């Protein structure tokens, strides 16, 4: 689908914005793009799914969760 002339709603503020010649698309502005990025970086947005133990970096692991050695 060619979206060159399409008007879309900004995912952050819902303001109508042009798809064509918009360097921030699908957002209407750099501000809305950065607001969305902040949501991902702070954990406000998440992708649901199981977290595998091996995917957690050692520095992020809680020592209280580690098994104790006898």
mmCIF file as Biopython writes it, N, C-alpha, C and O atoms, coordinates in Angstrom:
data_model
#
loop_
_atom_site.group_PDB
_atom_site.id
_atom_site.type_symbol
_atom_site.label_atom_id
_atom_site.label_alt_id
_atom_site.label_comp_id
_atom_site.label_asym_id
_atom_site.label_entity_id
_atom_site.label_seq_id
_atom_site.pdbx_PDB_ins_code
_atom_site.Cartn_x
_atom_site.Cartn_y
_atom_site.Cartn_z
_atom_site.occupancy
_atom_site.B_iso_or_equiv
_atom_site.auth_seq_id
_atom_site.auth_asym_id
_atom_site.pdbx_PDB_model_num
ATOM 1   N N  . UNK A ? 1  ? 0.831  -1.178  0.000  1.0 0.0 1  A 1 
ATOM 2   C CA . UNK A ? 1  ? 0.000  0.000   0.000  1.0 0.0 1  A 1 
ATOM 3   C C  . UNK A ? 1  ? 0.877  1.245   0.000  1.0 0.0 1  A 1 
ATOM 4   O O  . UNK A ? 1  ? 1.786  1.351   0.823  1.0 0.0 1  A 1 
ATOM 5   N N  . UNK A ? 2  ? 0.634  2.162   -0.879 1.0 0.0 2  A 1 
ATOM 6   C CA . UNK A ? 2  ? 1.375  3.407   -0.965 1.0 0.0 2  A 1 
ATOM 7   C C  . UNK A ? 2  ? 0.787  4.404   0.026  1.0 0.0 2  A 1 
ATOM 8   O O  . UNK A ? 2  ? -0.385 4.767   -0.076 1.0 0.0 2  A 1 
ATOM 9   N N  . UNK A ? 3  ? 1.596  4.844   0.980  1.0 0.0 3  A 1 
ATOM 10  C CA . UNK A ? 3  ? 1.109  5.746   2.011  1.0 0.0 3  A 1 
ATOM 11  C C  . UNK A ? 3  ? 1.577  7.178   1.773  1.0 0.0 3  A 1 
ATOM 12  O O  . UNK A ? 3  ? 1.501  8.006   2.681  1.0 0.0 3  A 1 
ATOM 13  N N  . UNK A ? 4  ? 2.059  7.484   0.575  1.0 0.0 4  A 1 
ATOM 14  C CA . UNK A ? 4  ? 2.686  8.777   0.325  1.0 0.0 4  A 1 
ATOM 15  C C  . UNK A ? 4  ? 1.759  9.958   0.585  1.0 0.0 4  A 1 
ATOM 16  O O  . UNK A ? 4  ? 2.227  10.972  1.104  1.0 0.0 4  A 1 
ATOM 17  N N  . UNK A ? 5  ? 0.493  9.885   0.258  1.0 0.0 5  A 1 
ATOM 18  C CA . UNK A ? 5  ? -0.413 11.004  0.449  1.0 0.0 5  A 1 
ATOM 19  C C  . UNK A ? 5  ? -1.345 10.829  1.627  1.0 0.0 5  A 1 
ATOM 20  O O  . UNK A ? 5  ? -2.276 11.614  1.803  1.0 0.0 5  A 1 
ATOM 21  N N  . UNK A ? 6  ? -1.114 9.835   2.418  1.0 0.0 6  A 1 
ATOM 22  C CA . UNK A ? 6  ? -2.033 9.486   3.492  1.0 0.0 6  A 1 
ATOM 23  C C  . UNK A ? 6  ? -1.840 10.381  4.721  1.0 0.0 6  A 1 
ATOM 24  O O  . UNK A ? 6  ? -0.719 10.762  5.059  1.0 0.0 6  A 1 
ATOM 25  N N  . UNK A ? 7  ? -2.936 10.702  5.370  1.0 0.0 7  A 1 
ATOM 26  C CA . UNK A ? 7  ? -2.923 11.397  6.648  1.0 0.0 7  A 1 
ATOM 27  C C  . UNK A ? 7  ? -3.127 10.339  7.717  1.0 0.0 7  A 1 
ATOM 28  O O  . UNK A ? 7  ? -4.066 9.546   7.650  1.0 0.0 7  A 1 
ATOM 29  N N  . UNK A ? 8  ? -2.238 10.332  8.704  1.0 0.0 8  A 1 
ATOM 30  C CA . UNK A ? 8  ? -2.309 9.348   9.783  1.0 0.0 8  A 1 
ATOM 31  C C  . UNK A ? 8  ? -2.386 10.073  11.119 1.0 0.0 8  A 1 
ATOM 32  O O  . UNK A ? 8  ? -2.027 11.246  11.225 1.0 0.0 8  A 1 
ATOM 33  N N  . UNK A ? 9  ? -2.853 9.372   12.120 1.0 0.0 9  A 1 
ATOM 34  C CA . UNK A ? 9  ? -2.895 9.935   13.458 1.0 0.0 9  A 1 
ATOM 35  C C  . UNK A ? 9  ? -1.587 9.650   14.181 1.0 0.0 9  A 1 
ATOM 36  O O  . UNK A ? 9  ? -1.090 8.524   14.155 1.0 0.0 9  A 1 
ATOM 37  N N  . UNK A ? 10 ? -1.031 10.664  14.822 1.0 0.0 10 A 1 
ATOM 38  C CA . UNK A ? 10 ? 0.198  10.491  15.590 1.0 0.0 10 A 1 
ATOM 39  C C  . UNK A ? 10 ? -0.079 9.509   16.732 1.0 0.0 10 A 1 
ATOM 40  O O  . UNK A ? 10 ? -1.058 9.688   17.456 1.0 0.0 10 A 1 
ATOM 41  N N  . UNK A ? 11 ? 0.748  8.481   16.915 1.0 0.0 11 A 1 
ATOM 42  C CA . UNK A ? 11 ? 0.509  7.500   17.977 1.0 0.0 11 A 1 
ATOM 43  C C  . UNK A ? 11 ? 0.586  8.103   19.387 1.0 0.0 11 A 1 
ATOM 44  O O  . UNK A ? 11 ? 0.031  7.536   20.328 1.0 0.0 11 A 1 
ATOM 45  N N  . UNK A ? 12 ? 1.257  9.228   19.537 1.0 0.0 12 A 1 
ATOM 46  C CA . UNK A ? 12 ? 1.409  9.829   20.860 1.0 0.0 12 A 1 
ATOM 47  C C  . UNK A ? 12 ? 0.289  10.807  21.180 1.0 0.0 12 A 1 
ATOM 48  O O  . UNK A ? 12 ? -0.372 10.677  22.210 1.0 0.0 12 A 1 
ATOM 49  N N  . UNK A ? 13 ? 0.067  11.792  20.301 1.0 0.0 13 A 1 
ATOM 50  C CA . UNK A ? 13 ? -0.918 12.843  20.603 1.0 0.0 13 A 1 
ATOM 51  C C  . UNK A ? 13 ? -2.201 12.730  19.790 1.0 0.0 13 A 1 
ATOM 52  O O  . UNK A ? 13 ? -3.152 13.474  20.029 1.0 0.0 13 A 1 
ATOM 53  N N  . UNK A ? 14 ? -2.238 11.819  18.843 1.0 0.0 14 A 1 
ATOM 54  C CA . UNK A ? 14 ? -3.396 11.562  17.971 1.0 0.0 14 A 1 
ATOM 55  C C  . UNK A ? 14 ? -3.696 12.686  16.980 1.0 0.0 14 A 1 
ATOM 56  O O  . UNK A ? 14 ? -4.726 12.648  16.306 1.0 0.0 14 A 1 
ATOM 57  N N  . UNK A ? 15 ? -2.820 13.684  16.880 1.0 0.0 15 A 1 
ATOM 58  C CA . UNK A ? 15 ? -3.029 14.766  15.932 1.0 0.0 15 A 1 
ATOM 59  C C  . UNK A ? 15 ? -2.821 14.239  14.520 1.0 0.0 15 A 1 
ATOM 60  O O  . UNK A ? 15 ? -1.884 13.475  14.289 1.0 0.0 15 A 1 
ATOM 61  N N  . UNK A ? 16 ? -3.671 14.624  13.564 1.0 0.0 16 A 1 
ATOM 62  C CA . UNK A ? 16 ? -3.477 14.191  12.184 1.0 0.0 16 A 1 
ATOM 63  C C  . UNK A ? 16 ? -2.173 14.752  11.624 1.0 0.0 16 A 1 
ATOM 64  O O  . UNK A ? 16 ? -1.851 15.924  11.817 1.0 0.0 16 A 1 
ATOM 65  N N  . UNK A ? 17 ? -1.435 13.898  10.932 1.0 0.0 17 A 1 
ATOM 66  C CA . UNK A ? 17 ? -0.162 14.324  10.349 1.0 0.0 17 A 1 
ATOM 67  C C  . UNK A ? 17 ? 0.038  13.625  9.012  1.0 0.0 17 A 1 
ATOM 68  O O  . UNK A ? 17 ? -0.459 12.520  8.796  1.0 0.0 17 A 1 
ATOM 69  N N  . UNK A ? 18 ? 0.761  14.272  8.130  1.0 0.0 18 A 1 
ATOM 70  C CA . UNK A ? 18 ? 1.015  13.721  6.806  1.0 0.0 18 A 1 
ATOM 71  C C  . UNK A ? 18 ? 2.100  12.654  6.881  1.0 0.0 18 A 1 
ATOM 72  O O  . UNK A ? 18 ? 3.068  12.787  7.630  1.0 0.0 18 A 1 
ATOM 73  N N  . UNK A ? 19 ? 1.929  11.613  6.107  1.0 0.0 19 A 1 
ATOM 74  C CA . UNK A ? 19 ? 2.943  10.562  6.031  1.0 0.0 19 A 1 
ATOM 75  C C  . UNK A ? 19 ? 4.080  11.017  5.111  1.0 0.0 19 A 1 
ATOM 76  O O  . UNK A ? 19 ? 5.251  10.752  5.382  1.0 0.0 19 A 1 
ATOM 77  N N  . UNK A ? 20 ? 3.724  11.701  4.029  1.0 0.0 20 A 1 
ATOM 78  C CA . UNK A ? 20 ? 4.692  12.116  3.022  1.0 0.0 20 A 1 
ATOM 79  C C  . UNK A ? 20 ? 5.548  13.272  3.544  1.0 0.0 20 A 1 
ATOM 80  O O  . UNK A ? 20 ? 5.044  14.204  4.171  1.0 0.0 20 A 1 
ATOM 81  N N  . UNK A ? 21 ? 6.846  13.191  3.274  1.0 0.0 21 A 1 
ATOM 82  C CA . UNK A ? 21 ? 7.803  14.236  3.645  1.0 0.0 21 A 1 
ATOM 83  C C  . UNK A ? 21 ? 7.799  14.546  5.141  1.0 0.0 21 A 1 
ATOM 84  O O  . UNK A ? 21 ? 8.061  15.680  5.542  1.0 0.0 21 A 1 
ATOM 85  N N  . UNK A ? 22 ? 7.509  13.562  5.948  1.0 0.0 22 A 1 
ATOM 86  C CA . UNK A ? 22 ? 7.500  13.733  7.399  1.0 0.0 22 A 1 
ATOM 87  C C  . UNK A ? 22 ? 8.670  12.937  7.974  1.0 0.0 22 A 1 
ATOM 88  O O  . UNK A ? 22 ? 8.599  11.709  8.036  1.0 0.0 22 A 1 
ATOM 89  N N  . UNK A ? 23 ? 9.742  13.606  8.396  1.0 0.0 23 A 1 
ATOM 90  C CA . UNK A ? 23 ? 10.910 12.874  8.896  1.0 0.0 23 A 1 
ATOM 91  C C  . UNK A ? 23 ? 10.665 12.153  10.218 1.0 0.0 23 A 1 
ATOM 92  O O  . UNK A ? 23 ? 11.470 11.313  10.620 1.0 0.0 23 A 1 
ATOM 93  N N  . UNK A ? 24 ? 9.570  12.468  10.895 1.0 0.0 24 A 1 
ATOM 94  C CA . UNK A ? 24 ? 9.281  11.856  12.196 1.0 0.0 24 A 1 
ATOM 95  C C  . UNK A ? 24 ? 8.196  10.789  12.121 1.0 0.0 24 A 1 
ATOM 96  O O  . UNK A ? 24 ? 7.770  10.269  13.152 1.0 0.0 24 A 1 
ATOM 97  N N  . UNK A ? 25 ? 7.746  10.459  10.919 1.0 0.0 25 A 1 
ATOM 98  C CA . UNK A ? 25 ? 6.620  9.535   10.802 1.0 0.0 25 A 1 
ATOM 99  C C  . UNK A ? 25 ? 6.884  8.224   11.502 1.0 0.0 25 A 1 
ATOM 100 O O  . UNK A ? 25 ? 8.012  7.732   11.459 1.0 0.0 25 A 1 
ATOM 101 N N  . UNK A ? 26 ? 5.920  7.653   12.127 1.0 0.0 26 A 1 
ATOM 102 C CA . UNK A ? 26 ? 4.497  7.990   12.110 1.0 0.0 26 A 1 
ATOM 103 C C  . UNK A ? 26 ? 4.113  9.084   13.101 1.0 0.0 26 A 1 
ATOM 104 O O  . UNK A ? 26 ? 2.929  9.385   13.255 1.0 0.0 26 A 1 
ATOM 105 N N  . UNK A ? 27 ? 5.084  9.676   13.767 1.0 0.0 27 A 1 
ATOM 106 C CA . UNK A ? 27 ? 4.791  10.732  14.738 1.0 0.0 27 A 1 
ATOM 107 C C  . UNK A ? 27 ? 4.688  12.071  14.030 1.0 0.0 27 A 1 
ATOM 108 O O  . UNK A ? 27 ? 5.178  12.229  12.912 1.0 0.0 27 A 1 
ATOM 109 N N  . UNK A ? 28 ? 4.050  13.038  14.684 1.0 0.0 28 A 1 
ATOM 110 C CA . UNK A ? 28 ? 3.881  14.356  14.062 1.0 0.0 28 A 1 
ATOM 111 C C  . UNK A ? 28 ? 5.087  15.249  14.283 1.0 0.0 28 A 1 
ATOM 112 O O  . UNK A ? 28 ? 5.294  16.203  13.534 1.0 0.0 28 A 1 
ATOM 113 N N  . UNK A ? 29 ? 5.890  14.954  15.303 1.0 0.0 29 A 1 
ATOM 114 C CA . UNK A ? 29 ? 7.016  15.830  15.627 1.0 0.0 29 A 1 
ATOM 115 C C  . UNK A ? 29 ? 8.103  15.042  16.355 1.0 0.0 29 A 1 
ATOM 116 O O  . UNK A ? 29 ? 7.897  13.901  16.769 1.0 0.0 29 A 1 
ATOM 117 N N  . UNK A ? 30 ? 9.256  15.677  16.500 1.0 0.0 30 A 1 
ATOM 118 C CA . UNK A ? 30 ? 10.335 15.051  17.252 1.0 0.0 30 A 1 
ATOM 119 C C  . UNK A ? 30 ? 9.935  14.873  18.709 1.0 0.0 30 A 1 
ATOM 120 O O  . UNK A ? 30 ? 10.294 13.875  19.335 1.0 0.0 30 A 1 
ATOM 121 N N  . UNK A ? 31 ? 9.192  15.836  19.254 1.0 0.0 31 A 1 
ATOM 122 C CA . UNK A ? 31 ? 8.750  15.731  20.636 1.0 0.0 31 A 1 
ATOM 123 C C  . UNK A ? 31 ? 7.925  14.468  20.869 1.0 0.0 31 A 1 
ATOM 124 O O  . UNK A ? 31 ? 8.173  13.728  21.821 1.0 0.0 31 A 1 
ATOM 125 N N  . UNK A ? 32 ? 6.948  14.224  20.004 1.0 0.0 32 A 1 
ATOM 126 C CA . UNK A ? 32 ? 6.111  13.026  20.159 1.0 0.0 32 A 1 
ATOM 127 C C  . UNK A ? 32 ? 6.944  11.758  19.987 1.0 0.0 32 A 1 
ATOM 128 O O  . UNK A ? 32 ? 6.700  10.760  20.665 1.0 0.0 32 A 1 
ATOM 129 N N  . UNK A ? 33 ? 7.911  11.792  19.096 1.0 0.0 33 A 1 
ATOM 130 C CA . UNK A ? 33 ? 8.792  10.634  18.898 1.0 0.0 33 A 1 
ATOM 131 C C  . UNK A ? 33 ? 9.600  10.359  20.164 1.0 0.0 33 A 1 
ATOM 132 O O  . UNK A ? 33 ? 9.763  9.205   20.560 1.0 0.0 33 A 1 
ATOM 133 N N  . UNK A ? 34 ? 10.105 11.420  20.800 1.0 0.0 34 A 1 
ATOM 134 C CA . UNK A ? 34 ? 10.890 11.255  22.018 1.0 0.0 34 A 1 
ATOM 135 C C  . UNK A ? 34 ? 10.035 10.853  23.215 1.0 0.0 34 A 1 
ATOM 136 O O  . UNK A ? 34 ? 10.500 10.110  24.080 1.0 0.0 34 A 1 
ATOM 137 N N  . UNK A ? 35 ? 8.800  11.327  23.278 1.0 0.0 35 A 1 
ATOM 138 C CA . UNK A ? 35 ? 7.878  10.899  24.338 1.0 0.0 35 A 1 
ATOM 139 C C  . UNK A ? 35 ? 7.643  9.392   24.236 1.0 0.0 35 A 1 
ATOM 140 O O  . UNK A ? 35 ? 7.626  8.691   25.248 1.0 0.0 35 A 1 
ATOM 141 N N  . UNK A ? 36 ? 7.463  8.899   23.011 1.0 0.0 36 A 1 
ATOM 142 C CA . UNK A ? 36 ? 7.267  7.471   22.802 1.0 0.0 36 A 1 
ATOM 143 C C  . UNK A ? 36 ? 8.514  6.686   23.184 1.0 0.0 36 A 1 
ATOM 144 O O  . UNK A ? 36 ? 8.410  5.642   23.827 1.0 0.0 36 A 1 
ATOM 145 N N  . UNK A ? 37 ? 9.689  7.169   22.798 1.0 0.0 37 A 1 
ATOM 146 C CA . UNK A ? 37 ? 10.939 6.502   23.143 1.0 0.0 37 A 1 
ATOM 147 C C  . UNK A ? 37 ? 11.106 6.424   24.659 1.0 0.0 37 A 1 
ATOM 148 O O  . UNK A ? 37 ? 11.523 5.394   25.189 1.0 0.0 37 A 1 
ATOM 149 N N  . UNK A ? 38 ? 10.780 7.512   25.351 1.0 0.0 38 A 1 
ATOM 150 C CA . UNK A ? 38 ? 10.886 7.519   26.804 1.0 0.0 38 A 1 
ATOM 151 C C  . UNK A ? 38 ? 9.981  6.449   27.429 1.0 0.0 38 A 1 
ATOM 152 O O  . UNK A ? 38 ? 10.346 5.827   28.426 1.0 0.0 38 A 1 
ATOM 153 N N  . UNK A ? 39 ? 8.806  6.243   26.840 1.0 0.0 39 A 1 
ATOM 154 C CA . UNK A ? 39 ? 7.908  5.204   27.324 1.0 0.0 39 A 1 
ATOM 155 C C  . UNK A ? 39 ? 8.526  3.820   27.252 1.0 0.0 39 A 1 
ATOM 156 O O  . UNK A ? 39 ? 8.349  3.013   28.164 1.0 0.0 39 A 1 
ATOM 157 N N  . UNK A ? 40 ? 9.243  3.541   26.187 1.0 0.0 40 A 1 
ATOM 158 C CA . UNK A ? 40 ? 9.923  2.251   26.059 1.0 0.0 40 A 1 
ATOM 159 C C  . UNK A ? 40 ? 11.096 2.146   27.029 1.0 0.0 40 A 1 
ATOM 160 O O  . UNK A ? 40 ? 11.297 1.106   27.655 1.0 0.0 40 A 1 
ATOM 161 N N  . UNK A ? 41 ? 11.871 3.227   27.152 1.0 0.0 41 A 1 
ATOM 162 C CA . UNK A ? 41 ? 13.069 3.189   27.995 1.0 0.0 41 A 1 
ATOM 163 C C  . UNK A ? 41 ? 12.752 3.083   29.478 1.0 0.0 41 A 1 
ATOM 164 O O  . UNK A ? 41 ? 13.528 2.500   30.236 1.0 0.0 41 A 1 
ATOM 165 N N  . UNK A ? 42 ? 11.626 3.637   29.902 1.0 0.0 42 A 1 
ATOM 166 C CA . UNK A ? 42 ? 11.271 3.609   31.320 1.0 0.0 42 A 1 
ATOM 167 C C  . UNK A ? 42 ? 10.416 2.406   31.695 1.0 0.0 42 A 1 
ATOM 168 O O  . UNK A ? 42 ? 10.099 2.218   32.870 1.0 0.0 42 A 1 
ATOM 169 N N  . UNK A ? 43 ? 10.040 1.590   30.718 1.0 0.0 43 A 1 
ATOM 170 C CA . UNK A ? 43 ? 9.254  0.402   31.009 1.0 0.0 43 A 1 
ATOM 171 C C  . UNK A ? 43 ? 7.753  0.632   31.037 1.0 0.0 43 A 1 
ATOM 172 O O  . UNK A ? 43 ? 7.001  -0.261  31.429 1.0 0.0 43 A 1 
ATOM 173 N N  . UNK A ? 44 ? 7.303  1.818   30.626 1.0 0.0 44 A 1 
ATOM 174 C CA . UNK A ? 44 ? 5.861  2.072   30.559 1.0 0.0 44 A 1 
ATOM 175 C C  . UNK A ? 44 ? 5.223  1.190   29.478 1.0 0.0 44 A 1 
ATOM 176 O O  . UNK A ? 44 ? 4.088  0.737   29.622 1.0 0.0 44 A 1 
ATOM 177 N N  . UNK A ? 45 ? 5.963  0.959   28.407 1.0 0.0 45 A 1 
ATOM 178 C CA . UNK A ? 45 ? 5.522  0.045   27.352 1.0 0.0 45 A 1 
ATOM 179 C C  . UNK A ? 45 ? 6.332  -1.232  27.491 1.0 0.0 45 A 1 
ATOM 180 O O  . UNK A ? 45 ? 7.543  -1.181  27.707 1.0 0.0 45 A 1 
ATOM 181 N N  . UNK A ? 46 ? 5.680  -2.363  27.371 1.0 0.0 46 A 1 
ATOM 182 C CA . UNK A ? 46 ? 6.387  -3.636  27.392 1.0 0.0 46 A 1 
ATOM 183 C C  . UNK A ? 46 ? 5.775  -4.561  26.356 1.0 0.0 46 A 1 
ATOM 184 O O  . UNK A ? 46 ? 4.611  -4.414  25.985 1.0 0.0 46 A 1 
ATOM 185 N N  . UNK A ? 47 ? 6.555  -5.496  25.904 1.0 0.0 47 A 1 
ATOM 186 C CA . UNK A ? 47 ? 6.070  -6.543  25.011 1.0 0.0 47 A 1 
ATOM 187 C C  . UNK A ? 47 ? 5.901  -7.779  25.878 1.0 0.0 47 A 1 
ATOM 188 O O  . UNK A ? 47 ? 6.879  -8.276  26.437 1.0 0.0 47 A 1 
ATOM 189 N N  . UNK A ? 48 ? 4.672  -8.287  26.002 1.0 0.0 48 A 1 
ATOM 190 C CA . UNK A ? 48 ? 4.462  -9.430  26.882 1.0 0.0 48 A 1 
ATOM 191 C C  . UNK A ? 48 ? 5.177  -10.676 26.378 1.0 0.0 48 A 1 
ATOM 192 O O  . UNK A ? 48 ? 5.318  -10.888 25.174 1.0 0.0 48 A 1 
ATOM 193 N N  . UNK A ? 49 ? 5.611  -11.473 27.299 1.0 0.0 49 A 1 
ATOM 194 C CA . UNK A ? 49 ? 6.282  -12.713 26.961 1.0 0.0 49 A 1 
ATOM 195 C C  . UNK A ? 49 ? 7.083  -13.196 28.148 1.0 0.0 49 A 1 
ATOM 196 O O  . UNK A ? 49 ? 7.329  -12.453 29.098 1.0 0.0 49 A 1 
ATOM 197 N N  . UNK A ? 50 ? 7.480  -14.432 28.080 1.0 0.0 50 A 1 
ATOM 198 C CA . UNK A ? 50 ? 8.264  -15.021 29.162 1.0 0.0 50 A 1 
ATOM 199 C C  . UNK A ? 50 ? 9.681  -14.465 29.116 1.0 0.0 50 A 1 
ATOM 200 O O  . UNK A ? 50 ? 10.267 -14.325 28.042 1.0 0.0 50 A 1 
ATOM 201 N N  . UNK A ? 51 ? 10.219 -14.156 30.267 1.0 0.0 51 A 1 
ATOM 202 C CA . UNK A ? 51 ? 11.585 -13.678 30.374 1.0 0.0 51 A 1 
ATOM 203 C C  . UNK A ? 51 ? 12.464 -14.865 30.724 1.0 0.0 51 A 1 
ATOM 204 O O  . UNK A ? 51 ? 12.282 -15.506 31.759 1.0 0.0 51 A 1 
ATOM 205 N N  . UNK A ? 52 ? 13.412 -15.148 29.854 1.0 0.0 52 A 1 
ATOM 206 C CA . UNK A ? 52 ? 14.308 -16.274 30.103 1.0 0.0 52 A 1 
ATOM 207 C C  . UNK A ? 52 ? 15.448 -15.830 30.996 1.0 0.0 52 A 1 
ATOM 208 O O  . UNK A ? 52 ? 15.985 -14.738 30.811 1.0 0.0 52 A 1 
ATOM 209 N N  . UNK A ? 53 ? 15.824 -16.640 31.946 1.0 0.0 53 A 1 
ATOM 210 C CA . UNK A ? 53 ? 16.870 -16.315 32.910 1.0 0.0 53 A 1 
ATOM 211 C C  . UNK A ? 53 ? 18.182 -15.976 32.215 1.0 0.0 53 A 1 
ATOM 212 O O  . UNK A ? 53 ? 18.907 -15.092 32.671 1.0 0.0 53 A 1 
ATOM 213 N N  . UNK A ? 54 ? 18.502 -16.664 31.115 1.0 0.0 54 A 1 
ATOM 214 C CA . UNK A ? 54 ? 19.759 -16.416 30.415 1.0 0.0 54 A 1 
ATOM 215 C C  . UNK A ? 54 ? 19.766 -15.055 29.712 1.0 0.0 54 A 1 
ATOM 216 O O  . UNK A ? 54 ? 20.831 -14.536 29.375 1.0 0.0 54 A 1 
ATOM 217 N N  . UNK A ? 55 ? 18.586 -14.481 29.492 1.0 0.0 55 A 1 
ATOM 218 C CA . UNK A ? 55 ? 18.507 -13.196 28.804 1.0 0.0 55 A 1 
ATOM 219 C C  . UNK A ? 55 ? 18.798 -12.032 29.742 1.0 0.0 55 A 1 
ATOM 220 O O  . UNK A ? 55 ? 18.986 -10.908 29.277 1.0 0.0 55 A 1 
ATOM 221 N N  . UNK A ? 56 ? 18.840 -12.268 31.037 1.0 0.0 56 A 1 
ATOM 222 C CA . UNK A ? 56 ? 19.101 -11.212 32.003 1.0 0.0 56 A 1 
ATOM 223 C C  . UNK A ? 56 ? 20.608 -11.086 32.201 1.0 0.0 56 A 1 
ATOM 224 O O  . UNK A ? 56 ? 21.286 -12.060 32.529 1.0 0.0 56 A 1 
ATOM 225 N N  . UNK A ? 57 ? 21.115 -9.892  32.000 1.0 0.0 57 A 1 
ATOM 226 C CA . UNK A ? 57 ? 22.546 -9.655  32.187 1.0 0.0 57 A 1 
ATOM 227 C C  . UNK A ? 57 ? 22.895 -9.856  33.663 1.0 0.0 57 A 1 
ATOM 228 O O  . UNK A ? 57 ? 22.079 -9.546  34.531 1.0 0.0 57 A 1 
ATOM 229 N N  . UNK A ? 58 ? 24.094 -10.372 33.962 1.0 0.0 58 A 1 
ATOM 230 C CA . UNK A ? 58 ? 24.479 -10.620 35.358 1.0 0.0 58 A 1 
ATOM 231 C C  . UNK A ? 58 ? 24.346 -9.388  36.247 1.0 0.0 58 A 1 
ATOM 232 O O  . UNK A ? 58 ? 23.985 -9.522  37.416 1.0 0.0 58 A 1 
ATOM 233 N N  . UNK A ? 59 ? 24.625 -8.205  35.735 1.0 0.0 59 A 1 
ATOM 234 C CA . UNK A ? 59 ? 24.524 -6.993  36.551 1.0 0.0 59 A 1 
ATOM 235 C C  . UNK A ? 59 ? 23.083 -6.666  36.906 1.0 0.0 59 A 1 
ATOM 236 O O  . UNK A ? 59 ? 22.838 -5.953  37.879 1.0 0.0 59 A 1 
ATOM 237 N N  . UNK A ? 60 ? 22.122 -7.173  36.137 1.0 0.0 60 A 1 
ATOM 238 C CA . UNK A ? 60 ? 20.715 -6.888  36.385 1.0 0.0 60 A 1 
ATOM 239 C C  . UNK A ? 60 ? 20.072 -7.916  37.313 1.0 0.0 60 A 1 
ATOM 240 O O  . UNK A ? 60 ? 18.955 -7.703  37.785 1.0 0.0 60 A 1 
ATOM 241 N N  . UNK A ? 61 ? 20.744 -9.001  37.576 1.0 0.0 61 A 1 
ATOM 242 C CA . UNK A ? 61 ? 20.174 -10.043 38.417 1.0 0.0 61 A 1 
ATOM 243 C C  . UNK A ? 61 ? 20.190 -9.621  39.874 1.0 0.0 61 A 1 
ATOM 244 O O  . UNK A ? 61 ? 21.125 -8.963  40.331 1.0 0.0 61 A 1 
ATOM 245 N N  . UNK A ? 62 ? 19.165 -9.999  40.590 1.0 0.0 62 A 1 
ATOM 246 C CA . UNK A ? 62 ? 19.078 -9.720  42.026 1.0 0.0 62 A 1 
ATOM 247 C C  . UNK A ? 62 ? 19.789 -10.847 42.768 1.0 0.0 62 A 1 
ATOM 248 O O  . UNK A ? 62 ? 19.399 -12.006 42.622 1.0 0.0 62 A 1 
ATOM 249 N N  . UNK A ? 63 ? 20.825 -10.544 43.565 1.0 0.0 63 A 1 
ATOM 250 C CA . UNK A ? 63 ? 21.542 -11.590 44.287 1.0 0.0 63 A 1 
ATOM 251 C C  . UNK A ? 63 ? 20.621 -12.394 45.221 1.0 0.0 63 A 1 
ATOM 252 O O  . UNK A ? 63 ? 20.920 -13.546 45.534 1.0 0.0 63 A 1 
ATOM 253 N N  . UNK A ? 64 ? 19.532 -11.810 45.655 1.0 0.0 64 A 1 
ATOM 254 C CA . UNK A ? 64 ? 18.602 -12.519 46.536 1.0 0.0 64 A 1 
ATOM 255 C C  . UNK A ? 64 ? 17.909 -13.673 45.809 1.0 0.0 64 A 1 
ATOM 256 O O  . UNK A ? 64 ? 17.421 -14.608 46.443 1.0 0.0 64 A 1 
ATOM 257 N N  . UNK A ? 65 ? 17.871 -13.600 44.475 1.0 0.0 65 A 1 
ATOM 258 C CA . UNK A ? 65 ? 17.219 -14.659 43.700 1.0 0.0 65 A 1 
ATOM 259 C C  . UNK A ? 65 ? 18.144 -15.819 43.404 1.0 0.0 65 A 1 
ATOM 260 O O  . UNK A ? 65 ? 17.683 -16.861 42.939 1.0 0.0 65 A 1 
ATOM 261 N N  . UNK A ? 66 ? 19.437 -15.673 43.659 1.0 0.0 66 A 1 
ATOM 262 C CA . UNK A ? 66 ? 20.405 -16.713 43.353 1.0 0.0 66 A 1 
ATOM 263 C C  . UNK A ? 66 ? 20.373 -17.800 44.445 1.0 0.0 66 A 1 
ATOM 264 O O  . UNK A ? 66 ? 20.216 -17.486 45.625 1.0 0.0 66 A 1 
ATOM 265 N N  . UNK A ? 67 ? 20.518 -19.052 44.060 1.0 0.0 67 A 1 
ATOM 266 C CA . UNK A ? 67 ? 20.553 -20.114 45.084 1.0 0.0 67 A 1 
ATOM 267 C C  . UNK A ? 67 ? 21.817 -20.004 45.929 1.0 0.0 67 A 1 
ATOM 268 O O  . UNK A ? 67 ? 22.872 -19.605 45.437 1.0 0.0 67 A 1 
ATOM 269 N N  . UNK A ? 68 ? 21.702 -20.356 47.184 1.0 0.0 68 A 1 
ATOM 270 C CA . UNK A ? 68 ? 22.863 -20.286 48.081 1.0 0.0 68 A 1 
ATOM 271 C C  . UNK A ? 68 ? 23.606 -21.605 48.032 1.0 0.0 68 A 1 
ATOM 272 O O  . UNK A ? 68 ? 23.015 -22.674 47.877 1.0 0.0 68 A 1 
ATOM 273 N N  . UNK A ? 69 ? 24.916 -21.501 48.169 1.0 0.0 69 A 1 
ATOM 274 C CA . UNK A ? 69 ? 25.762 -22.694 48.176 1.0 0.0 69 A 1 
ATOM 275 C C  . UNK A ? 69 ? 25.946 -23.158 49.620 1.0 0.0 69 A 1 
ATOM 276 O O  . UNK A ? 69 ? 26.242 -22.337 50.489 1.0 0.0 69 A 1 
ATOM 277 N N  . UNK A ? 70 ? 25.777 -24.462 49.901 1.0 0.0 70 A 1 
ATOM 278 C CA . UNK A ? 70 ? 25.941 -24.939 51.277 1.0 0.0 70 A 1 
ATOM 279 C C  . UNK A ? 70 ? 27.377 -24.964 51.721 1.0 0.0 70 A 1 
ATOM 280 O O  . UNK A ? 70 ? 27.666 -25.343 52.856 1.0 0.0 70 A 1 
#
